[in-house]
Amino acid sequence: MISFLIPTYNYDARLLVYQIDQLVQSENIDYEIIVHDDGSDEKVAENQEIDLLENAFFFRNETNLGRAGNINQLISRSKYRYCLLMDCDVRPFSADFLSHYIKLIQPDQFCFGGITYDEQKPEKGLLRWKYGRLQEAKNVDMRRKNPYRYLLTSNLLFDKQLFKDGLFEEQLTTYGYEDLLLAQKLKNDQTPVFHIDNPVVHENLETSAIYLQKTETALKNLADLVQNKKIDENLTGVSFWGKKVRQLGLAPILIQFFKNMENKLIKNILGNKPDLLVFKFYKLGFYLKQF
């Protein structure tokens, strides 16, 4: 009846698999759990233990395909029509997580349950935690007002018959904005996106330095998507304000200011009290430099 799909890269996905397997025992449904590793060089031995479960399977790409290609591989391996795609570094928020989704299963459905973060401030990964709570952990009412903008691949229930050619276009092989490209595809195809209050908790809080590096990679992807007219610039705050700045002819001034302040901005972002306004300005300046 349902395939649980978990892409992973250098991450131990066993805890999430065990949690799903335990939750599904109370539901009278046929299921499978598939974990697909994208050419990792870490945590492979740990994830191979997933095969010991009766209805769970672990596969590994010999080479790195990128997140989009890896998820498409997951979908192609799944045997059930309905799929629940979850990031490997999340956990279900409530004990009713699966039952909420099972009630919604129907043809042509595409549903995002949301994401949240723990209330307690973490000892590490402060930038990721602060930014996630502000930008990603949107309540269901806000997400419904702008269903394509507030869409993440961390917690999606869908009918795979909607995506016979794969959920993602595979042009992005590096980290970042696969969700945005999917949102644009859904919007172009006039595929409705339903938002419900059934979140997962994001647990993997990488160091601020790693998150900043991943953010820069993602912004390069975003600039490439905009330049090739693959996405609507209004779908993200960075691209929206980047468009406004360029239209006003202010991009050269802002880029020069960014270059002059870059080291100070990074010092704040990587410090013990990162300012999210500083981080947002850094993202805008870095993004504009790509044009």
Residue pairs with C-beta under 8 A, 6 or more apart in sequence:
1 29
1 30
1 31
1 80
1 82
1 105
2 29
2 30
2 31
2 80
2 82
2 83
2 84
2 101
2 102
2 105
3 31
3 32
3 33
3 34
3 78
3 79
3 80
3 82
3 83
3 84
4 20
4 24
4 31
4 32
4 33
4 34
4 83
4 84
4 86
5 34
5 36
5 71
5 74
5 75
5 78
5 83
5 84
5 85
5 86
6 13
6 16
6 17
6 33
6 34
6 35
6 36
6 74
6 85
6 86
6 87
6 88
7 35
7 36
7 38
7 67
7 70
7 71
7 74
7 85
7 87
7 88
8 35
8 36
8 37
8 38
8 40
8 43
8 47
8 88
9 37
9 38
9 39
9 40
9 64
9 67
9 70
9 88
10 40
10 41
10 42
10 43
11 40
11 43
11 88
11 89
11 204
12 43
12 46
12 47
13 35
13 43
13 47
13 50
13 88
14 46
14 47
14 49
14 50
15 91
16 86
16 88
16 89
16 90
16 91
17 33
17 35
17 50
17 53
17 56
19 91
19 92
20 33
20 86
20 92
20 98
21 33
21 53
21 55
21 56
23 92
23 95
23 97
23 98
24 31
24 98
26 99
27 98
27 99
27 102
29 102
30 80
31 55
31 80
32 55
32 56
32 57
32 78
32 79
32 80
33 50
33 53
33 55
33 56
33 57
34 56
34 57
34 59
34 74
34 77
34 78
35 47
35 50
35 56
35 57
35 58
35 59
35 88
36 59
36 60
36 61
36 70
36 71
36 73
36 74
36 77
37 44
37 47
37 58
37 59
37 60
37 61
38 61
38 64
38 65
38 66
38 67
38 69
38 70
39 60
39 61
39 62
39 63
39 64
39 65
40 60
44 60
47 58
47 60
48 58
50 56
50 57
50 58
51 57
51 58
57 77
59 73
59 77
61 70
61 73
64 173
65 73
65 170
65 173
66 170
66 172
66 173
66 174
67 168
67 172
67 175
67 178
68 168
68 169
68 170
68 171
68 172
68 173
68 178
68 181
69 168
69 170
69 173
71 85
71 153
71 167
71 168
71 178
72 166
72 167
72 168
72 170
74 85
75 83
75 160
75 163
75 166
75 167
76 166
78 160
81 159
81 160
81 161
82 105
82 109
82 157
82 158
82 159
82 160
83 156
83 157
83 158
83 159
83 160
84 101
84 156
84 157
85 153
85 155
85 156
85 157
85 158
85 167
86 154
86 155
86 156
86 200
87 153
87 154
87 155
87 200
87 202
89 202
89 203
89 204
90 115
90 154
90 155
90 200
90 201
90 202
90 203
91 200
91 201
91 203
92 98
92 200
92 201
93 116
93 198
93 199
93 200
93 201
94 100
94 198
97 113
97 198
97 200
100 113
100 196
100 198
101 111
101 113
101 157
101 198
104 111
104 157
104 194
104 196
105 157
106 159
107 159
107 161
108 159
108 161
108 162
109 157
109 158
109 159
109 194
110 156
110 157
110 158
110 159
110 162
110 186
110 191
110 192
110 193
110 194
111 156
111 157
111 158
111 193
111 194
111 195
111 196
112 143
112 150
112 151
112 152
112 155
112 156
112 193
112 194
112 195
112 196
113 155
113 156
113 157
113 195
113 196
113 197
113 198
113 199
113 200
114 137
114 138
114 139
114 140
114 143
114 155
114 195
114 196
114 197
114 198
114 199
114 200
115 132
115 136
115 137
115 152
115 154
115 155
115 199
115 200
115 201
115 202
116 137
116 199
116 200
116 201
116 202
117 129
117 132
117 133
117 136
117 137
117 201
117 202
118 129
118 201
118 203
121 129
122 129
122 205
124 205
124 207
125 205
125 206
125 207
125 208
125 211
126 205
126 208
126 272
126 274
127 208
127 211
127 212
127 269
127 270
127 274
127 279
128 205
128 206
128 208
128 211
129 205
130 274
130 276
131 211
131 276
131 279
132 202
134 276
136 152
136 202
137 199
138 150
139 197
140 195
140 196
140 197
142 150
143 150
143 195
144 195
147 192
147 193
147 194
147 195
148 183
148 184
148 186
148 187
148 193
148 235
149 183
149 235
149 236
150 195
151 179
151 182
151 183
151 186
151 193
152 179
153 178
153 179
153 182
154 200
154 202
155 198
155 199
155 200
158 167
160 167
162 191
167 182
168 178
168 181
168 182
169 181
169 185
171 181
171 230
172 178
172 181
172 221
174 217
174 220
174 221
175 214
175 217
175 218
175 221
176 214
176 215
176 217
176 218
176 219
176 220
176 221
176 222
177 218
177 221
177 222
177 225
177 231
177 236
180 222
180 225
180 231
180 235
180 236
181 225
181 230
181 231
183 193
183 235
184 230
184 231
184 232
184 235
185 191
186 193
187 232
206 214
208 269
208 270
208 274
209 270
212 266
212 269
212 270
215 283
216 286
219 238
219 283
219 286
219 287
219 290
220 290
222 231
222 236
222 238
222 239
222 287
223 287
223 290
223 291
224 290
225 231
226 233
226 239
226 242
227 291
231 239
233 239
233 240
233 242
233 243
234 240
234 243
237 280
238 280
238 283
238 284
238 287
239 287
241 284
242 251
242 284
242 287
242 288
242 291
245 251
245 254
245 284
245 288
246 288
246 291
251 288
251 291
254 284
254 285
254 288
255 285
255 288
255 289
257 285
258 265
258 281
258 282
258 284
258 285
258 286
258 288
258 289
259 285
262 282
262 285
265 278
265 281
265 282
265 285
266 282
268 274
268 275
268 278
269 275
269 278
269 279
269 282
